[in-house]
Amino acid sequence: MRFKQNGLNILIILLCTFLFVSVGRKSGETIKIIEKPINSASDIIPINDSLVIPYVYTSTVSLGNLPIDEKKKKFFDMMLPAILVAKKELKIVLQKVNSISEKAELSHEETSFIENLKEKYNASSIEILKRRLHTFPVSIVLAQAAIESAWGTSRFFIEANNPFGLWSFNPDQERIMASSTRAGKKVYLRKFNNLEQAIDGYFTTLSTGPYSDFRSERIITDDPYILVNYLIDYSERREAYVEELSHVIRTNDLVKYDKYKLAPIYLIWN
């Protein structure tokens, strides 16, 4: 009996050691992204499940010739995977920042990692950086993309993979000239390589631009109908823009997408 008990104890120790070593080998989580070219609306893969395959479309197409309901469905199917990828990648970065911040001493690579992020997000401290890496509900992202890109028909969406109408003030950025001017001066819109890159640019803009009240509120609540009120400065239309955001979220039942996740099979530990 004692022999059997000792054998069981050894087995438990070996199992625990194996699990410890296995977990220790997991240095981080990555997403197995599937880049997909798109030539027509028929190339957009329908999303019929709350577990979403991480397709990232390398270009966009106009949805202007489709019936309204089909256009909306195709637009959400095209945008949603890239939104979930961008949100998940920011969550992975935030987890890494949290882990690093608990260390007494940082390696050169860790220090460089943090400093580069602080520069990107205009954060003067690691605590401010953590707050700026937080995201917010998918429903808001989809609603803003729908409004700003006119449901996937705008020129800057089709030519520049820019669904949010993000401006460019840096001549070193890839960009296209806007069709209109401001105060007689040429203005430019950013050009992105794919939708995921555009969504990352959008998250960065809201994390660094004049949206401090929005950033504070998104830490407190995930309610999209509350949060949209703090996006009043995103558009010159102000209150009318906030009302339209709420209307688009409500009438298209976008809140359901807030529960959608990337399919676990495409999340890999390495």
SVG drawing of the C-alpha trace seen along z (x, -y; Angstrom):
<svg xmlns="http://www.w3.org/2000/svg" viewBox="-34 -79 54 81">
<polyline fill="none" stroke="black" stroke-width="0.4" points="0.0,0.0 2.8,-2.4 4.6,-1.5 1.4,-2.4 1.0,-5.7 4.7,-6.6 4.2,-5.8 1.2,-8.0 3.1,-10.9 5.9,-10.5 3.4,-10.5 1.8,-13.7 5.2,-15.4 6.2,-14.5 2.8,-15.7 3.1,-19.0 6.7,-19.4 5.6,-18.7 2.8,-21.3 5.1,-23.9 7.7,-23.4 5.0,-23.5 3.5,-26.7 7.0,-28.2 7.6,-27.6 4.6,-29.7 6.3,-33.0 3.3,-34.6 0.1,-34.3 -0.1,-35.0 -2.9,-35.0 -2.8,-32.8 -4.1,-35.5 -5.4,-34.5 -4.6,-37.3 -7.2,-37.2 -7.2,-39.2 -10.6,-40.6 -11.7,-41.4 -15.4,-41.5 -18.1,-41.4 -18.4,-37.6 -14.9,-37.1 -16.1,-38.2 -16.5,-35.2 -19.9,-35.2 -19.8,-35.2 -22.5,-32.9 -21.0,-32.1 -19.8,-34.0 -16.4,-32.3 -14.8,-34.2 -12.0,-33.1 -9.3,-35.8 -9.5,-36.8 -7.7,-40.1 -8.6,-41.4 -5.6,-42.9 -7.8,-45.4 -11.4,-46.6 -14.1,-46.8 -17.0,-49.1 -20.3,-47.7 -22.3,-50.5 -24.1,-48.4 -25.5,-45.9 -29.1,-46.0 -29.1,-47.8 -29.4,-44.7 -26.8,-42.7 -24.5,-45.7 -24.7,-46.0 -24.1,-42.3 -21.1,-42.2 -19.7,-45.3 -19.9,-43.8 -18.5,-40.5 -15.5,-42.3 -14.8,-44.5 -15.5,-42.3 -12.5,-39.8 -10.0,-42.6 -11.5,-44.5 -11.3,-41.3 -7.7,-40.8 -6.7,-44.4 -8.5,-44.2 -6.9,-40.8 -3.4,-42.0 -3.8,-45.1 -5.0,-42.8 -1.9,-40.6 0.3,-43.7 -1.4,-45.0 -0.9,-41.6 2.8,-41.8 3.1,-45.3 1.4,-44.2 3.8,-41.4 6.9,-43.6 5.6,-46.3 5.8,-43.7 9.5,-43.1 12.1,-44.8 14.6,-44.9 14.0,-45.0 16.1,-43.6 17.3,-45.8 14.6,-44.3 11.9,-44.9 13.0,-48.5 13.0,-49.1 9.6,-47.5 8.0,-49.7 9.7,-52.9 8.6,-52.3 5.0,-51.8 5.2,-54.9 6.3,-56.9 3.5,-55.5 0.8,-56.1 2.2,-59.4 2.4,-58.0 4.6,-59.6 4.4,-56.6 3.7,-52.9 0.4,-53.4 -0.8,-55.8 0.3,-53.4 -1.8,-50.6 -4.9,-52.9 -4.2,-53.8 -4.0,-50.2 -7.6,-49.5 -10.1,-49.1 -13.8,-49.3 -16.9,-47.5 -16.9,-46.2 -20.3,-47.8 -18.8,-51.3 -16.0,-50.4 -18.5,-49.0 -20.9,-52.0 -18.1,-54.5 -16.7,-52.6 -20.2,-52.4 -20.8,-56.1 -17.4,-57.3 -17.1,-55.1 -20.7,-55.5 -21.2,-51.7 -18.1,-50.8 -18.6,-53.2 -16.4,-56.2 -13.3,-56.9 -10.9,-56.8 -12.3,-53.4 -11.9,-51.9 -8.6,-53.6 -6.9,-53.8 -8.3,-51.0 -9.4,-53.8 -12.9,-53.1 -12.6,-55.8 -11.7,-58.9 -8.4,-59.3 -6.5,-62.4 -2.8,-62.6 -0.7,-65.6 2.6,-63.8 4.1,-63.9 6.1,-60.8 2.9,-58.7 1.3,-56.9 -1.8,-59.0 -4.1,-60.2 -5.3,-63.8 -8.9,-64.6 -11.3,-65.7 -12.0,-68.9 -9.8,-71.5 -9.9,-73.3 -9.4,-77.0 -8.0,-76.7 -5.4,-74.2 -4.9,-70.7 -5.7,-68.0 -4.8,-64.3 -6.2,-61.1 -4.1,-58.2 -3.6,-55.1 -3.3,-51.7 -2.0,-48.3 -5.0,-46.4 -8.0,-46.8 -6.2,-45.5 -3.6,-48.2 -6.4,-50.8 -8.2,-49.7 -4.9,-49.8 -4.5,-53.4 -8.0,-54.2 -7.4,-52.7 -4.2,-54.7 -6.0,-57.9 -8.6,-57.5 -5.9,-56.6 -3.7,-59.7 -6.0,-62.3 -8.3,-64.8 -10.6,-62.1 -9.4,-62.0 -13.0,-61.8 -13.7,-58.9 -10.5,-57.1 -11.5,-57.6 -15.0,-56.4 -14.0,-53.2 -12.2,-52.0 -15.4,-52.3 -18.0,-50.9 -18.4,-48.8 -21.9,-50.2 -21.7,-51.5 -24.7,-53.8 -22.9,-55.6 -19.5,-55.6 -20.6,-57.2 -21.5,-60.4 -17.8,-60.9 -17.1,-60.8 -18.7,-64.1 -15.4,-65.6 -14.8,-63.0 -17.0,-64.8 -17.8,-68.5 -21.4,-67.4 -21.0,-66.8 -24.4,-66.0 -25.9,-64.9 -23.0,-62.5 -23.4,-61.0 -27.1,-60.5 -26.3,-58.8 -23.9,-56.5 -26.5,-55.4 -29.0,-55.0 -26.7,-52.8 -25.8,-50.6 -29.5,-50.2 -31.1,-49.7 -28.5,-47.2 -28.3,-45.3 -24.5,-45.8 -24.4,-45.1 -24.6,-41.3 -21.1,-41.6 -19.6,-42.7 -19.8,-39.1 -18.1,-37.7 -14.5,-36.3 -11.8,-34.9 -12.0,-31.2 -9.6,-29.7 -8.1,-27.3 -6.4,-30.4 -4.9,-31.5 -1.4,-30.0 1.0,-29.9 4.6,-30.0"/>
</svg>
